[in-house]
Protein backbone atom coordinates (compact mmCIF):
# COMPACT_ATOMS: atom_id res chain seq x y z
CA UNK A 1 0.00 0.00 0.00
CA UNK A 2 2.76 2.49 0.89
CA UNK A 3 4.41 2.01 -2.50
CA UNK A 4 1.14 2.92 -4.24
CA UNK A 5 0.78 6.02 -2.07
CA UNK A 6 4.35 7.09 -2.82
CA UNK A 7 3.79 6.56 -6.55
CA UNK A 8 0.73 8.81 -6.29
CA UNK A 9 2.93 11.43 -4.53
CA UNK A 10 0.84 11.26 -1.35
CA UNK A 11 2.76 13.04 1.41
CA UNK A 12 0.36 12.54 4.29
CA UNK A 13 -2.67 10.60 5.34
CA UNK A 14 -4.76 10.73 8.45
CA UNK A 15 -7.71 8.82 9.80
CA UNK A 16 -10.29 11.13 11.36
CA UNK A 17 -10.43 14.36 9.35
CA UNK A 18 -12.42 13.03 6.41
CA UNK A 19 -15.03 11.50 8.70
CA UNK A 20 -15.35 14.66 10.80
CA UNK A 21 -15.71 16.97 7.79
CA UNK A 22 -18.13 14.60 6.04
CA UNK A 23 -20.35 14.30 9.11
CA UNK A 24 -20.32 18.07 9.61
CA UNK A 25 -21.41 18.58 6.00
CA UNK A 26 -24.20 16.02 6.34
CA UNK A 27 -25.55 17.90 9.37
CA UNK A 28 -25.12 21.34 7.79
CA UNK A 29 -22.18 22.37 9.97
CA UNK A 30 -18.65 23.55 9.22
CA UNK A 31 -15.59 21.62 10.24
CA UNK A 32 -11.89 21.67 9.61
CA UNK A 33 -8.77 19.93 10.76
CA UNK A 34 -5.14 20.63 11.43
CA UNK A 35 -2.69 17.76 11.67
CA UNK A 36 0.75 17.26 13.13
CA UNK A 37 3.06 14.41 12.24
CA UNK A 38 3.05 11.83 15.00
CA UNK A 39 3.73 8.52 13.26
CA UNK A 40 6.07 7.90 10.35
CA UNK A 41 4.27 4.87 8.96
CA UNK A 42 7.18 3.76 6.77
CA UNK A 43 9.88 3.73 9.46
CA UNK A 44 7.65 3.15 12.46
CA UNK A 45 9.10 6.21 14.23
CA UNK A 46 6.89 8.16 16.63
CA UNK A 47 7.17 11.85 17.42
CA UNK A 48 4.94 12.96 20.25
CA UNK A 49 6.01 16.61 20.30
CA UNK A 50 3.89 18.65 22.72
CA UNK A 51 5.00 21.86 20.97
CA UNK A 52 3.67 20.56 17.64
CA UNK A 53 0.33 19.81 19.28
CA UNK A 54 0.29 23.28 20.85
CA UNK A 55 1.02 24.89 17.46
CA UNK A 56 -1.82 22.89 15.87
CA UNK A 57 -4.17 24.12 18.60
CA UNK A 58 -3.08 27.71 17.99
CA UNK A 59 -3.71 27.28 14.26
CA UNK A 60 -7.20 25.98 15.04
CA UNK A 61 -7.91 28.87 17.40
CA UNK A 62 -6.75 31.40 14.79
CA UNK A 63 -8.96 29.74 12.15
CA UNK A 64 -11.94 30.08 14.48
CA UNK A 65 -11.11 33.74 15.08
CA UNK A 66 -10.97 34.40 11.33
CA UNK A 67 -14.19 32.49 10.61
CA UNK A 68 -15.98 34.35 13.41
CA UNK A 69 -14.90 37.66 11.88
CA UNK A 70 -16.14 36.54 8.48
CA UNK A 71 -19.47 35.48 9.96
CA UNK A 72 -19.85 38.82 11.71
CA UNK A 73 -19.09 40.72 8.48
CA UNK A 74 -21.53 38.53 6.53
CA UNK A 75 -24.30 39.03 9.07
CA UNK A 76 -23.69 42.78 9.35
CA UNK A 77 -24.02 43.08 5.57
CA UNK A 78 -27.18 40.96 5.55
CA UNK A 79 -25.60 38.42 3.21
CA UNK A 80 -26.09 34.66 3.14
CA UNK A 81 -22.46 33.95 2.23
CA UNK A 82 -19.14 35.58 3.03
CA UNK A 83 -17.06 37.02 0.21
CA UNK A 84 -13.76 38.92 0.55
CA UNK A 85 -15.06 42.36 -0.40
CA UNK A 86 -17.09 42.31 2.83
CA UNK A 87 -13.90 42.74 4.83
CA UNK A 88 -11.61 44.51 2.32
CA UNK A 89 -11.45 48.26 2.63
C-alpha positions as CSV (number, residue, x, y, z in Angstrom):
1,X,0.0,0.0,0.0
2,X,2.8,2.5,0.9
3,X,4.4,2.0,-2.5
4,X,1.1,2.9,-4.2
5,X,0.8,6.0,-2.1
6,X,4.4,7.1,-2.8
7,X,3.8,6.6,-6.6
8,X,0.7,8.8,-6.3
9,X,2.9,11.4,-4.5
10,X,0.8,11.3,-1.4
11,X,2.8,13.0,1.4
12,X,0.4,12.5,4.3
13,X,-2.7,10.6,5.3
14,X,-4.8,10.7,8.5
15,X,-7.7,8.8,9.8
16,X,-10.3,11.1,11.4
17,X,-10.4,14.4,9.4
18,X,-12.4,13.0,6.4
19,X,-15.0,11.5,8.7
20,X,-15.4,14.7,10.8
21,X,-15.7,17.0,7.8
22,X,-18.1,14.6,6.0
23,X,-20.4,14.3,9.1
24,X,-20.3,18.1,9.6
25,X,-21.4,18.6,6.0
26,X,-24.2,16.0,6.3
27,X,-25.6,17.9,9.4
28,X,-25.1,21.3,7.8
29,X,-22.2,22.4,10.0
30,X,-18.6,23.6,9.2
31,X,-15.6,21.6,10.2
32,X,-11.9,21.7,9.6
33,X,-8.8,19.9,10.8
34,X,-5.1,20.6,11.4
35,X,-2.7,17.8,11.7
36,X,0.7,17.3,13.1
37,X,3.1,14.4,12.2
38,X,3.0,11.8,15.0
39,X,3.7,8.5,13.3
40,X,6.1,7.9,10.3
41,X,4.3,4.9,9.0
42,X,7.2,3.8,6.8
43,X,9.9,3.7,9.5
44,X,7.6,3.2,12.5
45,X,9.1,6.2,14.2
46,X,6.9,8.2,16.6
47,X,7.2,11.9,17.4
48,X,4.9,13.0,20.3
49,X,6.0,16.6,20.3
50,X,3.9,18.7,22.7
51,X,5.0,21.9,21.0
52,X,3.7,20.6,17.6
53,X,0.3,19.8,19.3
54,X,0.3,23.3,20.8
55,X,1.0,24.9,17.5
56,X,-1.8,22.9,15.9
57,X,-4.2,24.1,18.6
58,X,-3.1,27.7,18.0
59,X,-3.7,27.3,14.3
60,X,-7.2,26.0,15.0
61,X,-7.9,28.9,17.4
62,X,-6.7,31.4,14.8
63,X,-9.0,29.7,12.2
64,X,-11.9,30.1,14.5
65,X,-11.1,33.7,15.1
66,X,-11.0,34.4,11.3
67,X,-14.2,32.5,10.6
68,X,-16.0,34.4,13.4
69,X,-14.9,37.7,11.9
70,X,-16.1,36.5,8.5
71,X,-19.5,35.5,10.0
72,X,-19.9,38.8,11.7
73,X,-19.1,40.7,8.5
74,X,-21.5,38.5,6.5
75,X,-24.3,39.0,9.1
76,X,-23.7,42.8,9.4
77,X,-24.0,43.1,5.6
78,X,-27.2,41.0,5.6
79,X,-25.6,38.4,3.2
80,X,-26.1,34.7,3.1
81,X,-22.5,34.0,2.2
82,X,-19.1,35.6,3.0
83,X,-17.1,37.0,0.2
84,X,-13.8,38.9,0.5
85,X,-15.1,42.4,-0.4
86,X,-17.1,42.3,2.8
87,X,-13.9,42.7,4.8
88,X,-11.6,44.5,2.3
89,X,-11.4,48.3,2.6
